[in-house]
């Protein structure tokens, strides 16, 4: 039967758009898409090119351009202008006069770096015809008469439109960058501005999607200045003393793989790639002189050989070149080669500065995009004329609708029990949470000394927090929890267990919560607190930054109250049955799923899959399931067993099996749609049959995409919010969407700063037969149920929660850790011992192997839930964007530069051990 199912699934096609929605207020908006008004009228010719020796695409293009210029001058191409992708593919509008056999050409290439002393480099270019591309199939696809996407025709057009800009600008993926107007950021990096360009099919035409972009490069210039910036110093003049070992490691981590050029040999500016930084300074780094065999220091060698006294003999050297014949270079004779992309993950400060640099109001972004179509030379372009392609230079205007906001319900005893938000936001004034918990047993742990956090200051904050919670309907029976202190660099596991035991002894009841006061936003301490609370003790923790404690405000305490309530099993708000008819009519479970991958440069080679499933008809409570799987694998490998867990949790909570499933799947690129659909819908089917033969709920499978470059700009002021962005609830399903499939863009959140990014939803399978209105309204209304905010969010909460769960699971590593941050703070996070809390035969609780004294508490206390990191965040056109969350690691992995050069081994990949979330937390929203 499973084989028959598999065969059936392979023949599935993505469902067509059921209809055009009508719900909401009709408006028009500008979209950052430019129409291709004329397409090639005849077939195109596809050739394969091989250039030897093998070089990067940028140099490939220069070699190819030499060949093209030579052939055009000699008449060898009969005036034809083909286009090249920088690798192996060439496309021409007319057949090239080269016959059907391989044509081979010899090319002399003069490199500006060393052509004077070495002469030209010899390249061989071979070219042969491999295919003819039928452009009529593209027209049939755009008109909806052909279901299969003509990828060959779209690829040819994409290369045509990228060919001219690629010759002028630094090309990374689908983006073109220039150092003009570059801005320096922390730790030796700089931001380059540019444009993202891609080609998209829609009904009746092809479009160019153009957006502004920015990425980080290494700042060119003296390496010694770069070292100063890496270490947070003002300039190289501040490097007066030798580096500590920790600083040396930070420098080595930042510089490894970087290209440098020497400055001490006059016009001979040879380039090298850094393999490591020496453990000894230049004055004590020695090597054997070939002529005499005697040892000599680098500093002494430069004095005798180049009559050069080093200014920084106390600083280490760069080890460069072939590992078998290492060359040592003092820092001060090296400069960073311009144009090297910063591949490593940006640290918190760099990320904050990048957000500030790229944050542009909608009208500014719109003007830059409009200018970009000219900057990228898409107007006066010989190649476009050759192919008969013309491009419109005005942004596309598309029809849109603004969906009405739902009415949000709070506790009936509230002064204002029902609220309809304006522009996607509301507040807690005169409202009590829908289901408030009672907090009886809890404690406070301050990570610092009493001098850092006086008892009086903590008590003042706790008093305000308790008052605010009770006003919001969260009742706190014991208003004076015990306060304890611990060293933030000490054994966090033991400290938390001690605080847990102290709270239990104080109230003679199993603790529900430990409030942790942290000295800063550093990830390692936060990560260890969450590891211990999630996987060792099984208790909710709420982390508070000290600066917020000292300057406590009622608004801040209200936000904390929202988090506390859901961590302890409560419900903050809900939508009535009439607001969610699809969910309330019949038992329905809403799933969210995500896979996060290790960041570039990470020591781990494992990905984390997370799935959440709803537990009630209000879609307000979710349970989570986590699996660790092979790195860089997007398909969730153990999805069947994860779905079984969540279906059981739903049944235990609701007393019924779900008749319908809606599955929101985050983080899948278009090229993976078919594979993910086949594998994961099959896995859902297997899970249902494993629970009960013949059990077959109807499934709708929706891809959720944030990694795109579509942006929308209001035309009329009444269709915009205060920030100038489109209003929450703006939905677009025509004009820029797929020619025939069921997809739409939804901007569900209010703009805060910058330009709002909509979310793209693409339906890959739909047995529930949604209309466009029904799915769009369900998705939009769910965005008002994100439980720790009083504003609608940009991604429907099931997918958002799955992302949070996967990010949290990264903190559950036991023993040796992965790197959380690139700021150099990589201390151990505690003892890593397997101390845990167990039920004792007498009904009390006792500590495990850690030797912590037992404490007797009454059984049956509420299981805790654990908080997720919200302290490190940025607000850019959305509610929160967690930094270093792992979502950026979804990008295609890029090998370390040094490894690519064959000079330095990439960091050793480790199989890390992840702790398991304690049973008392597994069926609650511990990840909030």
N, C-alpha and C positions, 0 to 999 in steps of 0.2 A: 504493500500500500504506500509506504514511504517513497518507493521508487516511482510509482505512478504519480504521486504528488509532485515529486521533483521534476518529472517530465512535463507535468502540466504547468509548473511555475516558469520553466524556461521559455515557454511560448507566450507568457503574459506580455501585454503592452501596457504602457502607462495610460491611465484613463484620460479620455478627452475632456475638455472643458464642458461641464454639463449645461451651462447657460451663462449669460452675463447678468451679474447681480444688479438689483435695483434698490436695496435698502440704503437709507441714508440720504444726505443732501448732495446733489450733483454739483461738482465744481470742475475747474480745469487747473492744471499745474504744469510748470515747466519741468522737464526731466533732462538729465545731462547725457542725452543721446542725440546724435546727429544723423540724419538720414543719408543713406547712399542712394542718390537719386537715379543713377544709371549704373547698370551692371554689365559685365562683358556679354556681348551678344553671340559669341561663338565659343567653341571648346577651347580650353587652355591646355598647355603642354607641360608635363611634369618631368623633370630631369633629376638624376642623382649625381651629385658632385662629391669627389673625394680629394681632399687636400692633404698631402704628406710633406713633411712630418706633421703629426697631429699637434695642433695649437688651440688655445681658447677661441671661442666664437668671435671676440673683438678683433683678434689678429686674423682669423679666417676671413672676416669681412674685408679687411684691408688687402689681403692677398687676392681675394676674389675681385675686388674693385680694380686692382692693377690689371688683372686679366681682362675684365670687361672694357676698361678704357683702351687697352692695347688692341682688342678685337674691333671695337667701334672705329678706332683710327685707321686700322688696316682694312676695314670693310669685311672682316671675317664674320660679323653677325648680321650683315645686310641691314644695318640700322635698327635691329631689334634690341629692345632693352628688357632683359629678363630681371627677375628679382630673386634674392637669395636669403635664406633663413639663418645664415651664420654657421650652419652645421653641414647638412648633406642635401638639402632640397632647393632646387631652382625651378621657377615657374616662368613660362613665357606665353605671350598672347598669340604669337605665331610660331610655327615650327622653325627651330634653329637649323641653319645649314651645316649640320655636322654628321649627317648620315645616321645609320642605326648602330654602328660600332662605337666602342669607347674612343673618345678623342683625348689625347694627352698633350698637355702644354707644360713647358718649363718656364718658371717665373723667378726673376731675381727680385728679392725683397730687401730694401735698405731699412734697417732698424735705426731709429734716431739715436739709440743709446750707444751703440758701439760700431756703427758702420764704418767710421773713419779708420779704425785700426784693423777691422776684421773683413771688410768687404761685404758684399751682399750675401744674404741667406738664400739658399736654393730651395724652391718649393716645386712640387709637381702637382698639377691639377688635372684630374680626369673627369670627364662628363659623359653621361649616356642617357638616352631617353628611356623612361620606365612606364609612363602612362599618359593617357589622354583623359581630360576631365570634362564630363558632360555638364555644362552649366544649365541645361534645361531642367535637370533634376532639381537644382536649387530653386528654380522658379516654381516647380510643382510643389515642393516642400513648403515654401512660403505661402502658397495659396491654400494649403491644407489638403492637397490632393495626393501627397506622399507622406507616409508615416515615418519612414526611416530617414534620419538626419543625414544629408550628404556631406559628411565630414571633410571629404577631399576638396570639395568646392569652397567650403567655408575656410579651410586651412589655407588654400591658395590666396583668397582675398585677404586673410589676416596677414600673411607674409607680404603681400603687395603693400598694404597700408603701413606696415612696420619697416619696410625696407629703407626708405629715405631717412626717417628719424634715427634709425639704428646706425647710420653712417655718421651722424652728427653728435649724438648724445651718448652718455654712459647708459648701457642697457642692462637692466636687471629684471628678469622675468618678463612681465608685460609692461614694465615701467621704464621711462626715459628720464634721466637725471642730469643736472648740470650743477657745477660748483658755484655758478653765479648766485649771489645773495645767500651763500652758505652761512649758517649760524653756529657758533661754538656752543657746546654743552659740556657738562662735567666730565672729568676723568679722561680728557684727551680725545673726545669724539666731536664730530660736527655733523650738522643736519644739512642735507642737500634737498632742494625742492625739485619737483618734476611732475610728470603726468603719467597716469595709468591709462592705457588704451587697450580696448578689446573690441571684438566684433560680435554682434548679437543678432540672431534672427527673430523677427516678429511677423505678425500677420501682414503679408503683402510686401515686405521690404526687409532689407538688412540695415542695421544701425551700427554706428560707432559709439561705444560707451567711453566717455572721456571724463577723467576726474583728476583733481590735484592729488599729489602724493608727496611723501617725504620719507627719507630713510637715513640711517646713520652711517657715516664713513669715519675712518680714522683721520684725525687732523694731521695734515702734512707738516713737516718741519723737523727741527732737531729732536732726536730721540730723548735727549736728556730733559728737554722741556716736556715731552710726553710723559716721562717717568714722574716728573714733579706733579703733573695733573692727575695721573693715576693715583698718586698717594695723597691727593688733596692739598698739595702745597701751592703757593702762589706762583712761584717760578723756580727755575733751576738754581737760583742763588740760595734758595732755602734748603738745598740738599748738602748741608755742610758736614754731616756725619755719616758714617757707614750705615747701610740699610740693615734693619733687623731681619731675621730669617722670615718672619711673617710678611714684612713688606717686600722682601725679595720674591717670595712666592706669588704675591699679588702682581708684581711687575711681570714675572715670568708668565703667569696665566694670561695677562693682557697682551703681551708682546709675542707669544709663541705663534709662529706661522706668518708673522707680519713681514712684508717686503721692506727692506731698507736699502739705501744707496750710500756709498762711502763718499766723503768730502775731502779726504786728506791727500788725494792723488791727482790734484789739478783737474785736467779735462777728462781723465779716466774715471768715470762715475759708475763703477760696477755695482750691480744689484745683487743682493743676497736675501735669503729667507731665514728668519730667526728660528733656531731650533730650541734654544734654552738660554737661561741667564745663569752665569757662573755663580757658584756659592762663595767665591773669594773676590776681593776687589782687584782692580787692574794692577795695583802695586804688588799683589801676591799671587796673581794668576800666572802660572809659569808654563812654558812649553820648551821643547827641545829644538835648538837651532840646528838646521840640517848641516850647515857647513862645518860646525865645530862639535856638535853633539852635546854642547853644554846647555844647561837650563838657563832661561832668561825670563824675566817678568814682562808682561805686556807693556807696562809703563816704561820700563827701561828700553825695550825694543823700539818703541815709538820715539824716544828721546834720541837714540843712536841712529836709527834708520831715517827718520824724517825731521830730525832736529825739532821735535815737538814735545814740549813739556805739558803733560795733561793737567787740566784744571780740576779734574775729578778723579784722581787716582784711587780715592777711597770708595768709589762706586764699582759695582761689578761690570763684567764685560758681556757682550752678546756672543754666544756660540752660534756660528752660521755655517751654511754650506753643507757639504757631504759629511754625514756622521763618521765616515771612515777617515776623513781628513779634515778635522774641525779647524775652522778659522776663528780666532778670538779678535773681537773688535771693541775698543772702548766706546762707551755710549756717546761720547761727545764728537766722534768722527762719523756718526751715522745720522741720516735723516729718513723720516718715514716717506715712502714713495706715495705721491698723491693718488687719489681715486680708488682706495681700497675699502671695500664695504665692511662695516662692523657686523660680523656674523654672530658674535656672542650676545646673549640676552642682556639688554640694558638693565642697569640697576635702578633702584627706586628713584634716585635723584635725577638720573638721566631720563627716565620715563616721564617724570613730572615736567621736566624742561621740554621734552619733545611734545607733550600734550599742549603745553603753553604755546609752543612755536607753531603747531599745526592747527590750533583752534581758531577757526575763521567763521564769522557770521555768515549766514546764507547768502546775502547779497555780494559779499566779497568773494566767496567761493564761486558763485555763479559767474561773476565777471572774469575771474582767472580762468575758469573752464572755457568760457567763450573765446578768450584770447588764445587758449591752448591749441585750438584747431588750426590757427594760423602759425603759431610758433612751431608746431610739428610739421610745417610745410606741406599741409594737406591741400593747399590751394594751387600754388604754382608748382606743378610736379610732373616732370616728363614721364615718369613711370605710370602715373594714373592715366595720362593721355594715351599712352601706349595700349593700356588695357581697356580703354573706353569707359573708365570709371569716373563718376562725378559725385561730389559730396556737398550736401547742404550745409550752410554755415550758421544756421540758427538752431538753437535747441528745440527738440521736439516738444510740442504741447499735447498733453494727453488728458483724457477724461479721468476723473477721480470721483470718489464719494467719501463723505465724512460720516462714519457710522455714529449713531447716538451712544453716549456713555450709559452703562448700566446703573441701576440704583443699588447701592451697597448697604447691607443691613448690619447693624450692631445690636447690642443687647436691648430687649424691649424696654428696660427700665431707664435707658438713656434719655436725656432731654431731646436729643435728635437721633432717633433710632435708625432712620433711613436717610441716606445722603446721595444725591446725584452729583458727581464731581464736575467741576468746570475746568476745561482744558487739562484733563487728566490728573488733577491733584485735589486733595482735600486735607483736613486736619482732624485731630482727635478732640477738639474742643466740644464739650457737652456730649461726649460719647463714651460708652463703656464697652469693653471687648465682648464679643458674642458669648464666649464661654471662658470665664476667668478661673484660673487655678487658685488653690490656697497653698502658699509657701509656709511650711512649718519648720523645717530643719535645714539650716544653711550656714555657711561660714564665709569669711573674707580672708584671702591670702594676698599680702602686699609683697611684691618682689623688689625688695629694697630694705632700708633700715627705717627705724622710727624717726630718725632725723630727716630722711627723705620724705616720709609720709607720716606726719604726726597723727596720733590717734584721734585728736579732735577734728582734724580735717576729714579723716575717713568717716567718723561718726556723723559729721555734718552732711556729707554726701549721702550716706546711707539713710539718714532721716529724710532728705529730700526725695530720694529714690522710693522709699516706702510710701511717703505721702502721695507721690505721683502715681505709683502703682495702684493704690487703693482708690484714687479718683478715677482711674481707668478700669476698675473692676477686677484687679488682681489683688487678692487678699493675702496679707503677710501676717501670720499669727504671732511670730516671734520677731520683734522689731529691733533687737539688739544682738546680732550674730557675733560669735567670737571672732576676734581679729588676730591674725598671726603674721609674722614676717619671715622672709627667707632670702638668701643670696640668689640674685637672678642668674649668677654663673655657677651655682652649686647644683646639687642633686635635686632636680625638679620633681622627679618621680617620688622620692621619699617625702619631699616637702608637701606635695599635694595629698599624699596618703595621710600624712600627719594632720593636715587641715581637715580632711574628710573625717578622720577619727575624732578630732576635737569637736567638730560640729555634731557628730553623732552622740558623743558623750554629753554635750551641753543640752541637747534636746531629747535624749533617750529615744531617738528615732533615726532611721536610715536617712542620711542627708540627701536632699534633692538638688542642691546647687552649691557650687563654690564660685564666689566672685573673685576674680584675679585682677589686681591692679598692677599694670605693667609700666616700666620706665620709659619705653619708646615703642616704635612701630616695628622693631626688628623681627624678622620672620622666625629665626631659630627658636627663640624662647616661646613664641606663640605656638610653633609647630610642636614643641615638646609637651606643652600644656595639653594640647588637643590629643596628642598620641596617648598620653597617660590617662586622660579623662575618658577618651573613647574606647581604648583597647585594654586598659589595665584595671581601672576602677569601675567605670560604667556610671558616671555621674555628669550632670550638666555643669558646664563652666561658662561664665560670662566674663570676657576680658574687657577691662576698662583702661584707657590710657590715662596716665597720671594727670596730664594737662587738663583733661575733661573733668577729672575728679575735683581738682582744685578750683576750676571755673564752672562748676556744675550749674546747668540751667534746666528749667522744667522741660523744655523741648527735648533736650538731650535725654533726660530721664524717661520721657515718654517713649522715645525711640528704643531705649534699653528695655522698657516694659514690654513693648511689642515682641521683642526677641525672647525675653524671659518666658512670656506666656506660652509661646508655641514650643519652646524647649521643654516645658514642664507638662505638655499635653493639652494645652488650651487651644481655643480658636479665636482669632482676632476679629474677623469679619467674614461675611458670606454673601452669596447672591441667592435670592429666592428661587424656588423651582421654576417660576415663570421666566426668570432671566436665563436659565440654563435648561431649556426644554429637552434637548437631546440627551442630557445626562440624567434628568429626573424622570423621564417617561418610562424608561426601562433600565435595569441594572447595567451600568456602563463604567468601565475602568479607563482612565486616561494614563498612558505611559509617557515618560520622557526618557531619552537615552542619549549618551554622549561617550566618546572615547577620547582621552587626552594622551598625548605622546610625550616622551622625554624631550626636554628642551635641547637645542643644539649645544654641544659641549658637556652634556650631562653624563654622569658616571653610570646611569641606569640605562638598560636597553629594554625596559618593560613599559608597556602601555597599560592604562587603567580604564576599564569599561565600567560605567555606572548606569543603572536603570532605576527609575523611581516609578511607583504606581500609586494612584489615588486610593483612598480608603473610605470615601463617603460620597454621597450624592452632591455635596457642596463643592467638591474638588478642593477642599481646604487643607486636608491632611494627606501626607504621602509617606509611604515606607520606601526604603532604599535597599538596593543590592549591588555589591561591588565584586569585580573580578580583576585580577592582575593577569595580563596576557602578553604574548610575544610583542616586542616593540614594533612600531610603525605598521601594525595591522589594524585596519579601520573596521573590519567586520568584527562584531562581538562574538567571540568564539563559544562562550558558554551561555548564550542567550536563553536557551530552553530552560535550563535549571533556574536562571534568574527570574524568568517569567513565572515559572511554577511557584517560586517563593512568594512573589508578589500577588499572584492569583489566590494563593492560600490566605495571605494576610487580608486581602479584600473580603474573602468569604467569612473569615473569623470576625471581621469588623462589621460587615453588613448582613451576614446570614444568607447571602444569595450569591450564585455564580454570575459573573457579568455576561450579559447577552451580546454586548458590543464592546469593541476595543478601538480606541483612537491612540495611535502610536506616533508621537512627535520625536523625530530622530535628528539630532544635532550633528553638525560637523562633517557632512559628507559632500565631497565635490561631485560635479556633474559626471565626470568620467567613472565614478564608482556607483552611480545610481543603480544600474541593472544588477551588478554583483551584490550590493547590499540588499536590494529588494529580494532577490532570489534566496539568499542565505538566511536573512532575518525573518522574513514572513514564513518561510519553511520552519524556522526554529520556533516561532510563535505557535504554528499549527501543531508541531510535535509536542510542545508543552501542554496544549489543551487536551490532546488525545491521551497523553500520559496521565493526566488527572482523571479522565473519564473517557472511555471509548465512545466515539460518536459526538463528543462535546466539540462544537464548532461555532464559536461566536464570530460574528461578522467583524472584519478588520479593515480599518482605514490607516494607511501608512503615509505619513507626511514628513518630508524633509524640511528642516529649519536651517536657513542659511543667513549668517551675518557677514560672511567673508565675501562681499561683493562690493561693487562701486556704483550702484544706482543711488542717486540723490534727487530729491524733489524740492522745487522752489515755488512758493505761492505767487500767483499773478496778482490777486486782489488782496488788499490789506485785511479785509474781513475774513479771509480764508487762512490767515496766519495767526500764530500766537505772539506773546509778548517778545519772544526772542527772534521773531521773524521767520520761524520754521513753520512747516505745515502743521495743522492741528492734529492732536491725537485722534486716532480713528480713521485717518486718511488711508484709503485702500485704492490700489491701481491694479486692474486686471486686463487692460487692453492697451494697445499702442506700443508697449515695450516688452510685453510678456511673450511666452512661447506661442508659435503660430497656432497650435492646436491642443496642447496639453493643459492640464488643470493646475495653474499656478497663479500667484498674486503677490504683490508687495503690500505690506501693512506697516504703517508708522503708528504704533500704538502708545507711544510715550510722549510726554511734554518735553520740549527742548529746554535745556538749561543754559548751555553755552555751546558755541560752535554750530555745526549743521547736523541736524538729526539724521541718523542712518536708519532706514526702514529695514525690516526683516522680510526675507523672501521665503515664502512657503510653497512647496512643490509637491503635489499629491502623486505618489507612485502607485498606489493601490487603494481602491475604494469599494468595499463590499457594502458599506452603509449608504451608498448612493446619496451623498451630500449634494445639495444645491450649492451654488456659489455663495449665496447669502447665508445659508445655514453654517457652513464651515467658517466663513469669515467672521460672522458674529460670535460663534463659539470661541474662536481663537482670540478675538479682541476682548471679549468679556473675561476670559481667563486671565488676561493681563492685569486685571484689577484685583486679582486674588493673591498677588505676591505678598506673603504674610508679614514681612518686616518693613513694609513701606506704605506710606499714605499717598502713593501716586502710582499710576499705571506704569508697567515696565515695558522694555522694548522687545523682549522675547517672551513667548508664552511660558508661564511658570514651570510646567513639567520639564521642558528642556532646560530652563534656567537652573532648576533644582538638580537635575542630573549633572550639569556642569559643576555645581558647587560640591556635590558628593564626590565627583572624580578629583576635584582639586583638594578636598579634605583628605582623601585617601592617600595622597602624596605625603601627608604628615604622619602616616601610620607606620613608617619604616622603623624597624627595630635594629639596634646595633649600629653599623656604619651607615651614615646618611648620604643622601644625594645632596646636591648644592641647591639651597633655596634662593640664594641671592648672589649677585656678582659684586657685591660691595666689599668682599673680603672677610665678612663675618662668618667664618665656617668652623666655629668651635663645635665640640661635641655637645649633644643636647641632654646629657644626663647619663645615668648609669647603664640604661638599657637592660636592667635586670627584669626578670619575668614576675615581679611581685604582682599579685592580683588579690581581689576580694572574693571570698567564697561563702556560701551558706554553710553555717555550722550545724551539726546535728541538733543542737538545742534551739534552733530558730534564730540565733544571733548571727553576727558576722565577725569573721576574723581575718587577719592579714595572712598572706601567703608567705613564701620563702624569705621575704625581705626582713622578717623579724620584728615587724611593727606590733606593739602590744594590741591584743584584741579589745574590742569594745562591744558591749551588749546593747542591741537596739531592738525595738519592736518590729516584727516582720510586717510585710504588706505595705511598706511605704511606696510612694509613687516612684517609678523608674525615671531617671533623669534624661534630659536631652542635652546635647552639647552644641555650643555655638560655632559658627563659621566666621572666618576672618572678614571683618568689614572695616577694620580700622585703616587699612591701607587701601585707599580708593581714589578715584578721580571722577569728577562729574563732567562729562562731555556729551551733551546731547542725549543723556540717558540718566537713569537713576544712579547706578554704580557701575564702575568698570574695575573689577579687582585686578591689581597689578600682579605680575608674575604668577598668573593663575594657571598657566599651562596651555591656555587656548592658543597662544601664539605658536606653540610647538606643533600645532596642526599643520603648519606650513611644511612644504617639502623639506626633508632633512638635507642640510648642506654640510658636506664633509669639511672638517677643519682644513684651513688653507695649507697648513704644514703637512698634513697627512696627504693631501692631494698632490703635493709636490714630491712625495716620496721621501721626505727628509726627516720627518718626525712622526712617531707613532701617535695615532689619536689616543685620547684617554682610555684607559682600560675599561671595558664595559663589564659591569658587575650585575649579578642577579641579586637584587635586594630582597630582604625579608619584610613582609608587611604584616602588621598585627591585625587581628580580626576584631571587629566592633563587638562589644559585649552584648550578650543576648538581650539584656534589659533595654538596650537602645535600638535594636535592629528593626523594630516595628514602629518607631516614632521618628520624628524629624530632627534627629540629633545633629544633622549637618547644618542647621540654621544658626 
